């Protein structure tokens, strides 16, 4: 598997989303996941300099790195990463 960069999963911004923190399009998806988890975010802006390119969603990033689907069979789908429980929307 090659380097997974943020640009592979950028989507248009929907609704209100803070511009900080943000990630760049060439950042690794794992770096974006770390920023989202540290800041308790389900989505994050992707920017190149001052230009906003879109956003990525936590759920899409988890799927791309192969972490989606590793959830408990009961209740809402969730997983634990670095001691934090993440509940995924279905």
C-alpha positions, 0 to 999 in steps of 0.5 A: 500500500502506498502513502495515503495522503489527505488529498485522496479523501477531500470532500466539499465543506458542509455546514459550519466548520472551524478553519483551525486546526487544519491539515494540508492536502499532502499530509498523511491521513494518519497525521490528520487522524491524530489532529482530529483525535487530539482536538475531538473533531469529526471533520477537519479543514484541508487547506493549502496556504490560505486557500480552503480546499475542502474537508475530510471526515473522521469516518472516511479517514478511518475507513481509508486506513482500514480501521472501520468495521472493527467495532463491537457487535452491539450498540452504536458502532465504535472503536477505541484509539489511543484510549479514546472511544470513537462512535461512528455514524452509520 
